[in-house]
């Protein structure tokens, strides 16, 4: 005998990776009905409004399609409504992101942009914007029971962390929203405390993405679907990060990313591989592509070990047409059904010509397919270098046609990662470096030179360009990139630790988040990069693939050293 699952209605106005939310809802035992036109809202009981990107785009799209009046009627009728990310922001009156565009106005407050310099300590660096990472949703502001305990608000836990990605926020003013009956959960970024979740009656909304917040986020979705606004708190089961940290328990955690280089082996199967400076073939008579495992299985393993994000780099896609890469799309689909943290996909995201039809395929078209298959971000590599060269030829201006510009315009800059592959070029004098940004390195060349600059490369590191890493990251930030994945060819596969000098130079050049990559071999390397630089996240690959260390062991080491990490929670639905 089959039991009919309950239904929730989802309003999709092209909000990015909607597949992840669908998978999360289905994981909770519910099914989806799509709202395709305003008339569908009247027939819906529970509605979820997800969103990423621009406040103005969201509200204007909803208004032009005739959704705003019927959404207001739905809420006024006392029917359940759940807004996610920009879906939460839509509840407020307005945002400085889009002056003149009105929100639903349920809460008469305006969203502000994060202040990069508001760190609370003038000696500390500026904050990265967008704010990307795992943070709290603290409900200590709401009422206590007679026995001194607090009810859980939509499954939120004081010990859990949730995935946020946003540039705009609603400042939390103690008592301001509560006096109108709202329950508020807060997060902090630097000195700024803001609304991380808010609810009243039939309305609930989160600034964070519950569908990307692991078991903690699924618990929130389930609580909404089952109408459990307040419930008795449950004890979460954690498998890592249980050591008490000396960091504050609030604020962003130290983000650990597992990266899987995926390519076709000689038998035609997609496998996870890893090379030394991008050489992925075995040093043996067979010369086979190094096969470290199956992509979906390994991604799930790292998720269960506590990875905060998973990145797939399709390292042979530049030879083919990614839009026809059905095996890679299937890997994304299958992974997103089991892995509820952010997924990034890189490789071949550029404008190209379909050899079969002769038609032009835009980078935006490739990105759309990846998003539809389960990706949350796309990583652009070689094409970003070429776009940056054209940017500087135009006198430091974009023309709106690059993949970075078109994808960030459609999905928001938080959806665009630029993967940078620089390598050291040693020079004898600063004049020899010409216009490039050079440094004095603590690791001289074999002939004793101490001055160097970092040259950008394309095509998997095989071609060096006359563009330095600072010129590149400044250009892509201006064009709309939301994050930098900073590799170091000289460190790749070395297990010597991250290139701290390179990381410091790039962090000083941009205001967007930077992910350290290449060279990690032991947990202490992660501690070192977080203590010695202002990097926003750190990525590991080979040390995880070879089974030398687990992601959980890295997090346990960081916690023991007093650094705040996100604990992995067992799925208990």
Secondary structure as UniProt FT lines:
FT   STRAND          7..11
FT   HELIX           19..27
FT   TURN            28..29
FT   STRAND          31..35
FT   HELIX           38..42
FT   STRAND          47..49
FT   HELIX           55..64
FT   TURN            65..66
FT   HELIX           67..76
FT   TURN            77..78
FT   STRAND          81..84
FT   HELIX           86..89
FT   TURN            90..91
FT   STRAND          92..95
FT   HELIX           96..98
FT   TURN            99..100
FT   STRAND          107..113
FT   TURN            116..117
FT   TURN            122..123
FT   STRAND          131..135
FT   TURN            140..141
FT   TURN            146..147
FT   STRAND          152..153
FT   TURN            154..155
FT   TURN            158..159
FT   STRAND          162..166
FT   STRAND          168..169
FT   TURN            174..177
FT   HELIX           178..180
FT   STRAND          183..189
FT   TURN            190..191
FT   STRAND          192..200
FT   TURN            201..202
FT   STRAND          203..206
FT   HELIX           210..212
FT   HELIX           214..225
FT   TURN            226..227
FT   STRAND          230..231
FT   STRAND          255..264
FT   TURN            266..267
FT   STRAND          270..273
FT   TURN            277..278
FT   HELIX           295..304
FT   TURN            305..306
FT   STRAND          309..314
FT   TURN            315..316
FT   HELIX           317..319
FT   HELIX           322..324
FT   HELIX           326..336
FT   TURN            337..338
FT   STRAND          342..346
FT   STRAND          352..353
FT   TURN            355..357
FT   STRAND          360..361
FT   HELIX           363..373
FT   STRAND          377..380
FT   HELIX           382..393
FT   TURN            394..395
FT   HELIX           403..411
FT   HELIX           413..415
FT   STRAND          416..427
FT   HELIX           431..433
FT   TURN            434..435
FT   STRAND          438..440
FT   TURN            446..447
FT   STRAND          451..458
FT   TURN            459..462
FT   STRAND          463..468
FT   HELIX           469..479
FT   STRAND          483..488
FT   TURN            489..494
FT   HELIX           500..509
FT   STRAND          513..516
FT   HELIX           523..532
FT   STRAND          537..540
FT   HELIX           542..545
FT   TURN            546..547
FT   HELIX           551..560
FT   TURN            561..562
//
